[in-house]
Amino acid sequence: MSEYAGRQFVGIDLHRRRTVLVRTTDEGEVLEAVRILNDVDSLNQVMARAGEDPEVVLEATYGWYWAVDALQAAGAHVHLAHPLGVKAFEYRRVKNDFRDAADLADLLRMGRLPEAWIAPPAIRELRELVRHRSAPSNAPDAASSAAAFAPGASARAARRAAVRLGFSVTVVSSVSLVTEVMRSSYQDRPLTQTI
């Protein structure tokens, strides 16, 4: 069945070190089920067999950013399953990673997938900064930016971090900065606020 040329749906059950991918036809027949190590090259090797413009779904779990970025770069149409919408998976009699990935692909294929929003990279970085603002040592790669958004940080540090992220800013409060960035991403307008 590896010569299937139709539209393919790929369900991904993402974990910290390994991932399970299940490729299916548009009628739900399983073409391939494979477990890979989490790296972009392994993911791209499997996705190369999924044809052009595959529909891909993965659950919004911790660490999904790298997978979504790699899949989008490979030309896949990526969907993010809302964790609360697929909570019913917990109550199945048969529960394993391959079944989870196949069920995600089926939900997408049938148009019944509860989707979550895939935030653009700039918004994701702001989320990480806010998440780690009270303990920047937990995020050494974002420590300098996170420190700029820590409670009590200077307005100057917050402005520098926002400009580094590509926003034009006249804000003195890191909380209002995050609020304004979120607002501006929805309204497609320049980010400006003076307090």
Backbone bond lengths (Angstrom), bond angles and torsions (degrees), N, CA, C in turn:
res aa  C-N    CA-C-N  psi(-1)  N-CA   C-N-CA  omega(-1)  CA-C   N-CA-C  phi
1 M - - - 1.445 - - 1.518 112.09 -
2 S 1.330 119.99 0.04 1.455 121.44 -176.78 1.528 112.37 -70.15
3 E 1.337 117.69 -10.59 1.461 121.46 179.83 1.524 112.22 -91.98
4 Y 1.299 117.56 12.39 1.463 122.29 -179.34 1.530 109.27 -62.13
5 A 1.334 116.13 128.07 1.463 120.39 -175.09 1.524 113.09 -108.46
6 G 1.324 117.85 0.23 1.462 120.81 -179.09 1.524 112.24 -80.45
7 R 1.309 113.92 -171.89 1.456 121.55 179.43 1.529 109.60 -69.17
8 Q 1.337 116.02 136.56 1.454 120.44 -178.55 1.523 111.20 -118.28
9 F 1.328 114.23 146.68 1.462 122.65 175.96 1.517 106.94 -117.47
10 V 1.332 115.61 132.78 1.458 120.78 -177.64 1.523 108.50 -121.48
11 G 1.328 114.85 123.43 1.461 121.07 174.93 1.514 108.58 -102.31
12 I 1.320 117.11 134.96 1.465 121.61 -177.07 1.523 109.40 -124.40
13 D 1.330 115.45 124.95 1.460 121.64 172.10 1.523 106.73 -104.64
14 L 1.316 115.42 101.80 1.467 123.16 -171.96 1.525 111.10 -91.58
15 H 1.317 115.21 130.94 1.461 121.62 175.50 1.520 109.00 -125.51
16 R 1.305 116.75 -179.37 1.463 120.80 -176.03 1.532 112.69 -63.29
17 R 1.333 117.95 -47.08 1.464 120.71 -175.43 1.525 114.00 -110.03
18 R 1.325 116.72 -29.90 1.459 121.22 -176.91 1.517 109.61 -130.12
19 T 1.330 113.89 157.84 1.449 120.77 -178.95 1.521 108.99 -136.79
20 V 1.327 116.32 145.06 1.456 121.65 175.38 1.523 107.97 -110.24
21 L 1.325 116.01 129.83 1.460 122.21 177.62 1.523 108.54 -119.35
22 V 1.328 115.71 135.68 1.461 121.70 175.33 1.520 107.65 -125.83
23 R 1.341 115.50 119.46 1.470 121.56 177.41 1.522 108.38 -98.36
24 T 1.351 115.91 131.88 1.458 120.23 179.72 1.521 110.66 -129.87
25 T 1.333 115.01 161.82 1.466 121.14 175.22 1.522 108.64 -80.10
26 D 1.323 115.65 176.85 1.466 118.79 177.45 1.527 111.74 -74.00
27 E 1.332 117.29 -3.51 1.467 121.41 175.52 1.531 111.54 -106.99
28 G 1.334 117.60 2.13 1.456 121.34 175.54 1.515 115.57 95.00
29 E 1.316 118.33 1.60 1.465 120.94 178.82 1.527 109.68 -75.35
30 V 1.326 116.95 131.00 1.460 121.56 -178.14 1.522 110.07 -74.66
31 L 1.320 115.76 123.68 1.469 122.12 176.99 1.523 111.48 -91.09
32 E 1.329 115.63 -38.89 1.462 120.50 -177.11 1.523 109.36 -159.05
33 A 1.304 115.46 141.78 1.460 121.88 172.49 1.517 105.87 -132.95
34 V 1.330 115.73 121.27 1.465 119.51 -173.35 1.528 110.20 -142.09
35 R 1.328 115.26 147.64 1.470 121.45 174.55 1.529 106.60 -108.92
36 I 1.338 116.65 130.39 1.462 121.12 -179.14 1.523 110.30 -126.90
37 L 1.323 116.08 161.84 1.462 121.58 169.46 1.517 107.48 -77.05
38 N 1.313 117.04 149.53 1.459 120.81 -178.09 1.519 111.44 -76.92
39 D 1.305 116.24 95.22 1.450 122.12 168.58 1.522 107.97 -155.04
40 V 1.302 115.68 156.15 1.465 121.88 -173.62 1.522 111.15 -62.86
41 D 1.331 118.35 -39.24 1.464 120.34 -178.61 1.524 112.11 -63.30
42 S 1.323 117.34 -44.64 1.469 120.81 178.61 1.527 110.73 -63.34
43 L 1.317 116.41 -41.80 1.456 120.57 178.94 1.526 110.88 -63.48
44 N 1.324 116.46 -43.25 1.462 120.25 179.54 1.527 112.34 -65.50
45 Q 1.329 118.10 -34.60 1.464 120.69 178.05 1.524 111.21 -62.19
46 V 1.321 116.34 -44.08 1.462 119.21 179.07 1.524 110.35 -69.71
47 M 1.313 117.64 -42.44 1.459 121.17 -177.67 1.525 112.13 -67.00
48 A 1.328 117.15 -25.07 1.468 119.85 177.46 1.529 110.56 -62.85
49 R 1.326 117.27 -27.21 1.462 121.45 179.72 1.529 112.13 -84.66
50 A 1.319 117.37 -3.95 1.463 121.62 -177.01 1.524 112.96 -89.17
51 G 1.314 118.18 4.99 1.460 121.04 178.52 1.520 112.34 77.56
52 E 1.327 113.85 -169.34 1.467 119.62 -179.28 1.517 110.69 -84.54
53 D 1.306 116.05 141.30 1.469 123.69 175.30 1.530 113.82 50.50
54 P 1.322 118.85 53.37 1.468 118.72 177.78 1.527 110.81 -71.59
55 E 1.309 115.38 153.12 1.464 121.90 174.23 1.524 106.21 -91.72
56 V 1.328 117.06 122.38 1.465 121.58 -174.33 1.526 109.36 -123.81
57 V 1.323 115.49 138.74 1.461 120.57 178.17 1.519 109.51 -131.37
58 L 1.343 115.15 138.08 1.457 121.31 171.07 1.510 108.08 -141.68
59 E 1.325 115.46 154.29 1.451 120.13 -178.41 1.522 110.04 -79.05
60 A 1.316 115.92 145.77 1.460 121.61 179.73 1.527 108.57 -76.20
61 T 1.312 115.89 83.21 1.451 121.92 177.70 1.516 108.68 -113.45
62 Y 1.328 116.59 173.57 1.453 119.95 179.65 1.534 110.04 -59.15
63 G 1.315 117.00 130.68 1.454 121.82 175.82 1.517 115.02 89.11
64 W 1.311 119.05 20.39 1.458 120.21 -178.54 1.523 113.66 -79.69
65 Y 1.335 118.61 -14.44 1.468 121.75 -174.04 1.528 112.39 -56.43
66 W 1.332 116.73 -50.65 1.470 119.74 -175.34 1.529 110.98 -61.39
67 A 1.326 117.57 -38.75 1.460 120.94 -177.82 1.529 110.65 -68.61
68 V 1.318 117.09 -44.03 1.462 120.19 179.30 1.529 110.41 -63.16
69 D 1.319 117.63 -44.16 1.467 120.42 178.90 1.528 111.34 -61.20
70 A 1.332 117.62 -43.68 1.472 121.58 -179.82 1.529 110.93 -66.00
71 L 1.323 117.02 -41.76 1.460 120.92 -179.58 1.529 111.33 -66.87
72 Q 1.319 116.63 -42.90 1.463 119.55 178.39 1.523 111.17 -64.86
73 A 1.330 117.43 -37.66 1.460 120.96 177.84 1.528 110.79 -65.60
74 A 1.330 116.49 -28.87 1.467 120.88 179.27 1.531 112.00 -83.08
75 G 1.321 118.00 -3.03 1.458 121.40 176.12 1.520 114.88 93.92
76 A 1.311 118.47 12.75 1.463 121.38 179.77 1.521 110.61 -82.82
77 H 1.321 115.81 151.17 1.464 121.88 171.82 1.521 106.01 -89.26
78 V 1.313 116.40 107.56 1.469 121.17 -171.79 1.524 110.77 -97.95
79 H 1.330 114.81 135.41 1.459 122.90 176.04 1.522 107.48 -122.86
80 L 1.314 115.99 140.26 1.452 121.94 -179.69 1.528 107.82 -109.85
81 A 1.343 116.25 118.21 1.460 120.92 -178.91 1.523 109.89 -79.44
82 H 1.313 115.95 132.19 1.457 120.78 178.24 1.525 108.79 -72.45
83 P 1.340 118.31 126.36 1.470 120.77 -176.13 1.525 114.50 -58.30
84 L 1.329 117.41 -36.52 1.469 119.20 179.78 1.520 111.61 -71.38
85 G 1.310 117.07 -28.32 1.464 120.79 179.64 1.515 113.33 -73.39
86 V 1.318 117.45 -25.01 1.463 120.45 179.47 1.529 110.89 -107.63
87 K 1.304 116.34 19.66 1.465 121.40 -179.68 1.527 111.92 -62.56
88 A 1.322 117.63 -24.53 1.465 121.34 -179.41 1.530 111.79 -62.50
89 F 1.333 117.87 -17.76 1.468 120.71 177.10 1.523 110.87 -56.28
90 E 1.326 116.95 -30.78 1.460 121.33 -176.45 1.528 112.66 -64.32
91 Y 1.325 117.71 -22.89 1.450 121.37 -173.19 1.530 113.57 -98.53
92 R 1.317 117.74 7.55 1.467 120.37 177.83 1.517 110.26 -75.42
93 R 1.317 115.73 154.88 1.465 119.77 176.02 1.513 110.54 -72.39
94 V 1.326 116.65 -42.78 1.464 120.99 179.68 1.522 107.61 -100.47
95 K 1.313 116.11 116.83 1.472 121.22 -176.99 1.510 109.12 -129.68
96 N 1.325 116.16 110.82 1.457 120.57 173.27 1.523 108.91 -152.96
97 D 1.317 116.43 170.55 1.462 120.80 -174.24 1.525 112.34 -64.39
98 F 1.331 117.23 -38.81 1.463 120.34 -179.58 1.531 110.63 -66.02
99 R 1.306 116.57 -40.21 1.470 120.58 178.34 1.525 110.43 -66.86
100 D 1.330 117.58 -40.28 1.471 120.95 177.81 1.528 110.98 -59.89
101 A 1.335 116.52 -46.72 1.468 120.53 -179.19 1.523 111.08 -64.63
102 A 1.340 116.67 -41.58 1.467 120.33 178.99 1.523 111.03 -65.12
103 D 1.332 117.27 -40.02 1.463 120.54 179.07 1.526 111.72 -66.88
104 L 1.325 117.92 -37.33 1.472 120.44 175.40 1.526 110.45 -61.65
105 A 1.338 116.40 -44.79 1.469 120.45 178.62 1.525 110.73 -61.83
106 D 1.334 117.12 -40.73 1.465 120.39 178.83 1.522 112.40 -65.14
107 L 1.318 117.20 -42.85 1.468 120.15 177.65 1.529 110.79 -59.43
108 L 1.319 116.95 -42.35 1.464 121.02 178.55 1.521 110.29 -66.19
109 R 1.314 116.39 -45.44 1.471 121.97 -178.09 1.528 111.24 -60.14
110 M 1.336 116.57 -38.68 1.469 120.88 -177.35 1.532 112.75 -87.16
111 G 1.342 117.29 -2.22 1.464 120.07 179.65 1.518 113.13 75.43
112 R 1.336 118.17 25.50 1.465 121.75 -177.60 1.521 112.35 -115.46
113 L 1.316 117.27 18.31 1.456 121.69 -176.53 1.525 110.95 -79.67
114 P 1.335 118.20 124.20 1.467 120.55 172.76 1.533 108.12 -77.64
115 E 1.326 116.91 109.95 1.460 120.42 -172.42 1.520 112.91 -95.67
116 A 1.325 113.92 148.54 1.458 123.25 172.58 1.527 107.52 -108.26
117 W 1.309 116.06 158.97 1.464 121.85 -179.35 1.521 110.20 -77.13
118 I 1.322 116.26 134.08 1.463 121.32 174.51 1.524 106.76 -92.88
119 A 1.305 115.18 104.61 1.466 120.86 -177.98 1.523 110.03 -69.64
120 P 1.343 117.89 142.42 1.458 120.35 175.36 1.529 110.75 -65.56
121 P 1.334 117.50 158.84 1.469 120.95 -176.23 1.530 115.06 -53.24
122 A 1.315 118.51 -37.94 1.476 119.72 -179.23 1.529 111.14 -64.91
123 I 1.307 117.09 -40.44 1.460 120.88 178.49 1.525 110.26 -69.05
124 R 1.344 116.67 -39.27 1.464 119.73 177.88 1.521 111.02 -61.16
125 E 1.330 116.82 -38.93 1.461 119.49 179.18 1.523 110.82 -66.32
126 L 1.322 116.64 -39.72 1.460 119.24 176.46 1.526 111.37 -63.79
127 R 1.334 116.76 -39.02 1.463 119.90 176.80 1.527 110.64 -59.64
128 E 1.331 115.65 -43.73 1.463 119.58 179.80 1.527 111.04 -64.50
129 L 1.321 116.54 -38.14 1.457 119.63 178.78 1.523 111.04 -63.60
130 V 1.316 116.66 -44.27 1.452 120.25 179.38 1.532 110.24 -67.52
131 R 1.319 117.28 -39.51 1.464 121.10 -179.33 1.525 111.58 -61.48
132 H 1.327 116.93 -35.37 1.458 121.07 -175.13 1.526 113.67 -106.05
133 R 1.322 117.48 12.69 1.469 118.60 -173.28 1.517 113.48 -66.70
134 S 1.333 118.15 -28.78 1.455 118.41 -179.03 1.524 112.06 -85.53
135 A 1.322 117.60 -16.48 1.469 121.04 179.73 1.519 109.66 -142.09
136 P 1.343 118.03 70.13 1.462 119.66 -176.89 1.520 113.65 -61.19
137 S 1.318 118.40 -18.60 1.461 119.42 179.16 1.526 111.20 -68.40
138 N 1.354 118.09 -17.45 1.454 120.99 176.94 1.522 111.74 -75.35
139 A 1.310 117.81 -14.94 1.459 122.21 -179.45 1.513 109.24 -129.35
140 P 1.338 118.88 75.78 1.457 120.20 -173.94 1.521 113.79 -60.18
141 D 1.328 118.33 -31.31 1.463 119.77 -179.75 1.518 111.69 -72.52
142 A 1.329 118.05 -22.77 1.455 120.85 179.79 1.520 111.36 -114.45
143 A 1.320 115.68 16.05 1.463 119.58 -173.13 1.518 112.48 -60.85
144 S 1.325 117.71 -43.43 1.456 118.32 -177.20 1.522 111.34 -67.22
145 S 1.331 117.11 -40.81 1.460 119.68 177.98 1.513 110.56 -70.72
146 A 1.334 117.09 -40.24 1.459 120.41 -179.37 1.517 110.48 -63.79
147 A 1.325 117.08 -37.58 1.457 120.25 179.30 1.520 110.53 -62.85
148 A 1.320 117.51 -31.60 1.453 120.82 179.29 1.523 111.74 -67.24
149 F 1.333 116.55 -26.76 1.454 119.97 -178.83 1.525 112.28 -102.25
150 A 1.314 118.37 5.73 1.471 121.64 179.99 1.518 109.25 -66.72
151 P 1.342 116.38 150.51 1.461 118.60 177.01 1.526 110.28 -56.21
152 G 1.312 115.92 132.19 1.453 120.36 179.92 1.515 113.58 87.95
153 A 1.327 117.73 -0.97 1.461 119.91 178.57 1.523 109.18 -68.84
154 S 1.292 115.33 154.07 1.466 118.71 -177.74 1.520 110.45 -72.39
155 A 1.309 115.48 153.53 1.457 121.21 177.26 1.523 110.00 -61.86
156 R 1.302 116.14 -34.46 1.467 120.61 179.70 1.523 111.13 -62.55
157 A 1.343 116.89 -42.95 1.466 120.62 178.59 1.521 110.65 -64.81
158 A 1.330 117.64 -40.19 1.459 121.28 178.83 1.521 110.80 -64.73
159 R 1.343 116.53 -42.31 1.457 120.57 177.69 1.518 112.00 -61.43
160 R 1.350 116.12 -44.82 1.474 119.98 179.79 1.524 111.10 -60.74
161 A 1.330 116.98 -42.99 1.463 120.37 179.97 1.523 110.88 -64.40
162 A 1.330 117.31 -41.28 1.459 120.29 179.87 1.524 111.41 -66.39
163 V 1.316 117.51 -41.12 1.461 121.06 177.98 1.528 110.05 -63.81
164 R 1.346 116.71 -37.83 1.461 120.98 177.32 1.532 110.33 -62.09
165 L 1.330 117.09 -29.47 1.455 121.58 177.86 1.523 112.24 -83.93
166 G 1.325 117.92 -4.31 1.454 121.36 175.23 1.515 115.41 97.71
167 F 1.315 118.70 17.19 1.450 121.72 178.91 1.520 109.35 -105.57
168 S 1.352 116.57 144.58 1.456 119.62 172.59 1.521 106.03 -90.77
169 V 1.322 116.69 126.98 1.453 119.77 -167.52 1.517 111.70 -135.49
170 T 1.334 115.49 138.82 1.457 122.39 166.06 1.521 106.39 -133.62
171 V 1.321 116.85 68.62 1.460 123.33 -175.15 1.511 109.39 -125.70
172 V 1.316 117.31 143.29 1.456 119.71 178.23 1.519 112.87 -107.80
173 S 1.302 119.20 -8.83 1.462 121.77 -177.87 1.520 110.14 -118.92
174 S 1.348 117.13 130.30 1.454 119.99 -179.51 1.521 111.62 -66.05
175 V 1.327 118.70 -32.36 1.457 121.16 177.97 1.519 109.82 -67.18
176 S 1.317 117.28 -44.94 1.457 118.91 179.19 1.524 110.57 -68.62
177 L 1.324 117.87 -28.44 1.462 120.79 176.86 1.521 110.18 -62.63
178 V 1.314 117.88 -49.03 1.461 120.94 -179.68 1.520 110.08 -63.11
179 T 1.324 117.46 -41.04 1.454 120.88 178.03 1.516 110.67 -61.05
180 E 1.325 117.07 -45.25 1.454 120.76 -179.34 1.528 112.07 -67.47
181 V 1.316 118.17 -37.77 1.468 120.23 178.47 1.522 109.40 -63.37
182 M 1.315 117.48 -43.00 1.453 120.48 178.66 1.522 110.50 -62.99
183 R 1.356 116.82 -43.79 1.461 120.08 178.07 1.520 111.95 -63.03
184 S 1.315 117.00 -43.80 1.462 119.89 -176.11 1.513 111.59 -68.39
185 S 1.326 118.36 -28.27 1.453 119.34 179.79 1.518 110.66 -68.92
186 Y 1.338 117.63 -25.14 1.458 120.81 178.74 1.524 112.35 -88.38
187 Q 1.328 117.26 -27.43 1.450 119.97 -172.74 1.518 113.55 -103.42
188 D 1.340 117.87 -0.02 1.466 121.56 179.54 1.520 112.78 48.05
189 R 1.283 117.03 49.80 1.460 120.85 177.12 1.518 108.26 -130.41
190 P 1.329 117.52 160.64 1.453 118.78 178.88 1.522 111.21 -62.57
191 L 1.291 115.61 148.08 1.462 121.47 -179.34 1.524 109.58 -87.98
192 T 1.340 115.76 107.31 1.455 119.98 177.17 1.507 109.15 -144.32
193 Q 1.287 116.56 135.81 1.461 122.58 174.44 1.510 107.54 -160.70
194 T 1.305 115.41 134.46 1.451 120.79 175.66 1.507 108.40 -118.15
195 I 1.310 115.72 130.42 1.462 119.55 -179.31 1.510 109.27 -111.44
